[in-house]
Amino acid sequence: MRPLIELKDVTRTFGRGDGQITAVDSFSVAIDPGEIVCLVGESGCGKSTTGSMVAGLLAPSAGQVLFDGQDIAKMGKKEYKKFRHGVQIVHQDPYASLNPTQPIGKMLTRPLLRHGKAKNQAEAYKKGIELLEIVGLTPPEEVMAKYPHQLSGGQRQRVSVARSLTMNPSFIVADEAVSMVDVSLRVSILTMLSRLRNEFDVTFLFITHDLALAKYFSWKGGRIIVMYLGRIVEEGPTQRVIQNPRHPYTQALLSAVPEADPNIARRKKPLELRSNDIPSLLDLPKGCTFHPRCPFFVPDVCDTAVPLLQPVPDGGAVACPVVNENQPPGGFGQG
């Protein structure tokens, strides 16, 4: 099977000279049709920059982004239009991503008409109604007439999802799609996204800083990629990464996840880091960039060469010269 989206040794830099930073460094991944891949990491790790390059909103400084086997930088006008229709993005902030001067109906019908997905206004309106019903916004006729400021944050994000579906995409980048939504509504939106994957055969790149959300969204057959300062430090099947994290950074992220069960919470001990400070992108440490914070740091090993991703027996790969084989205290699994 040919990957739907593939990144080959992608790097993205910003700035010039002494002020240049590398937001994404030598990033490679292949995402198959129908797959759910969660990209996880702290703020500033480069995950949103990666998502923007996948969606064609940002060009890589080096490397290739392939859609259905074709380099998007070398596509002709016809192929690039197909790519832009096939890959859509749902942004983090539903307050900023929707035009406040347009009613919801116009946001949905305009792209349908402009790109030939509807023959006339009546057909576009009907499809807009169907899209709102698909994302759970009812009564759809009333929603079509409303403006963004008349909707809640959760409703706005559902409109963003509906808008992304207007082009019948095969791939959706969900960039922190629930981080600005009320906690009580996050599960319902994630459930809706999972349903879209099953009903419309949509492939997802789900970007989040929350491993608990990544676990929920991709537990059944999904994959997690953990980023730190622009590089992949661990990747693998979701259940393996959650139940048996190998990289110390992944272990630290998991140990920081709140535990609902008070008995487990009392026994759970956070992984103590050597430092809580994230290094500056202007002055990255030599070798493994996590080594100034890593509790398993080994001098002259971790601070020399940049570690490469190496396969692990139970699935995936880890970039760590001293892999800790023990599951962290309080690591959570299924259920």
N, C-alpha and C positions, 0 to 999 in steps of 0.2 A: 504493500500500500504506500502510495506517495504521500508525504506530509502535506497538509493543507497550508500550513505556515512553517517556514524554516528560517532561522537566523543562523548565519554562518560567521563566526568570529567577529561579531558586531561590536564596534567601539564608537562611543559618542563623547566628544570633548566640547567644552565651552571656553571662550576667552582665548587670549593669546599670550605668548611669552611666559613671564614669571607668573602671570595671573591665570594661566590655563589650568582647568580642572578636567579630570576624566570621570564623567558621570556613569558611563557604562564601559566596561573593559573586557574585551574578548569574550563576548556572550554568545553561546551557541545552544540552540534548542530546536527540536523538531516536534511539531504538534500535529497529530493525526486527526482526520475528520471524525467528529463526534466526541472528541476527548475533552475533558475538563482539566485544565492546568492552572494551579494557583501559584501566583508569584508573591512571595512573602518576604518582608524585611522591614527594618526601621525606616523612619522618615529620612530621606536623603541617600538611600541606598541605590537609587537609580531605577526602581521598578516602574514608576510612572513614565520616565524617559524611555524605557524599553517599550512600554505599551504604546506610546506615541509613535515610535518607529515602526512597530507592527502595524499600526493603523494608517501609516503613510503620512502622518502629520509632521514628522520630523525625519530628516534624512540622516543616516549614519555617517560618521566621519570616516569610518573604514568598515569593511565587511559587507555582507549581502543580506537583504531581506527578501525571501522568496515566497510567492503566493502561487500555490498549485504548480510548483516547479519553475516558475519564471521570476527572474530578478526584477523587482518593481522599478528599480532605477533605470532599467533598459527597456521597459515596456513601451509599446506604441500607444497612441491615443485611445484606440479601441480596447486594448488589453488593460490599460490603466483605469479606464472607466469601469470595466468589469470588476477590477480589484476594489475600487472605491465603493462600488455597490455591494460587493461581497464581504467586505470587512467594515464593521461599524464599531463605534465606541460610545460607551455610557460613562459620562464624566462624574467626578466625585461630587461636585457642588450643583445640586438641582436648582439652586437659586440663581446661579450665574450662567448655567448652560442653556436656559430657556429665555427667549426674547420677551421681555416684559411688556412690549407694545403690541404683541400679537396674541389673538385668542388661540386656544389649543387646536381648534379645528383647522385654522390656517397653517399651523406648524405641521400638521399631519397631511393635509390635502395638497399643499404646495409641492413638496417633493414627489408625491405620487403623479401629479400632473406634469411637472417639469421633466421627469425622467421616463414618462410613458408607461407608468404602472397603472394608470387609470385613463380612460378615453375622454371623460368629461367630468364636470364638477359634481354631478350627481353620483357617478360611480366612485369618485374620490371620497366623497362624503360617506358613502356606504362603507368603503374600506376603512376609513378613519374610525367609524363606529365599531367595526369588527375588531380593530386593533385595540381600542380602549376596553372592549369586553375581554379580549385575550389577557390583558394585563390587570384585569380586575377592577376597572374604574366604572362604576355605575351610579346613576343612569348615564350612559354615554352621551346622550343628546344634550344633557345639561353641562357635562364636562367640556364638550366641544365648544360651547359658547363662552366658557370662562377664560379668564386671564391667569397667568401663573401666580400672581399675588393672592388670588382667591383660593388657592389650593394649599394643602399642608405639604411639608417636606416629603413625606412618603408618597403622596399623590403626585407631586412633581417628578419624583424619580421614576414612578411608573409611566408618566408621560414620556420621559426621556427614553425609557425602554421601548415604548410603543413607537416613538419616532425612529429609533434604530431599526425597527422591524419593517419600516415602509419599503426598504429596498430588497426585502427577502434575503438577508445576509446569510452566509454560511459560517461566518466567524464574528464573534462579538468580544471586544475588549471591555471588560467591566472594571474601570479604574476606581477603586475604593467606592464602589457603587452604593454601599450602605453605611459608610462611616459617618455621614452627616444626617442620617435618618435616626429617628428616635429608636432606642434600644428595643422597645416593645414591638416595633414594626419590622425589625431586621429579618427575623426568621420568615415572616410572610413573604417578603420580597425575594429572599433566597429560594424559598419554595417555588415561587413563581418563575424564577430564572431556571430552576431545575426542570420545571414542567416544559418550559420553552425548549430546552435542550432535547427532551424526549419527543415532544410533539412536532417540532420543526427541524430537528436534526442539526441544531446549531452547535458549533464548537466554541468553547469559552476559554479566554485567558482572564482569570479572575485575580485582580491585584488587590492585596490587602496587607495591613500591618498586623492583623490579628490572626494568629494561628488557630484559635478556636473557630473563627468563621471559615477559615480554609478547611478545617477538619469537617465541619458540618456540610459545606457545599460540595466537597470532592471525596467524601469517605468511600463511596461505592465506585470503585474503578477509576478514580481520579489520580492526579499526580501533584506533588508539591515541589516547588523550586524555591530555595532559600537564598536570598541575596545579601551581601554585606559589602558596602562601599564599592558598588559597581560590578562585583564579581559573584558568580555562583559558588557557594560554599558547600551546598548539599542539594541533591535532588533524588526523587524516588517516588514509588507508590505512596499514596497518602497514609495508608494504614501502617506501612513500615516506618515512615518518617515520624509519625505521631507516637507509635508504640516503642520504637527502637531508634531514636535519633542518634546519629553518629558524631556529627560535628559539635564541638563545644558551644558554638553560637546558637545552633538549633536547640541544644539542651537548655541553654540559658533562656531562650524565648519561651520554651515550654514550661520551665520552672516558674516563670513569671505569670503564667495564666492562672487567674483566680479559680479556686476549686469550690464548687457548690456544697459538697458534702463536708460538714464541719469536722467529722472524724478524720477524713483524709487530709483536710486542710491543716489540722494540728500536727500531723506527721510529716507534712510536706515541707521541705527546706529548700529555699531558693539557692540556685547555684551562685556561689560567691565569686564575683569577677574581681580581677586585680584592679580594675578601674572602671568607673561608670562613664567616663568621658569618651566620646567618639572622636577619633583623629580627624584633623582637617583634611579636606580633599586637596588643599594646596600643599600639604606636606605629609603625604602618606608614609606609614612605616615601611621599612624594607621587609622582604619576605612576606609572610602571611600578615595581612593588614589587621587581623584580629589579635595578633600576639600580645600587644600591650594590655589587653583586657582579659586574655585567656588564663584561666586558673591552671591549665595543664601545660603552660609555656615551658619549652625546653630550649635553653640558650644554644646558639650556634646551629640550631636545627630549624626553629620556627622563624628566626629573624634573618635568614639568609636568602634562600630562593623562594619565589612565589609558588605555592603548592598547586599542582594540577589535579583536576577531577580524576579520581580513581574508582573503578567499579567496586561495589561491596557485594558479598555473597547473597544477601537477601533482597537485592534489588536497588537500583539507583547508583549513585556515585557520591563521593565525598572528597573535598579538597582540604585535607589536613594531614600533615606529616606524622602526627601522633594521635591517631584516632582512638577515642575513648570508647571501649566496647560496652560499658555499663549503661543501663537505662537510668535516666535521672530520677531522683526521688520524686514521687508524685506525678510522674508522667501519666497522661490519661490516654485511654484507649477507646474502643467502641462503646457507645452508650453513655 
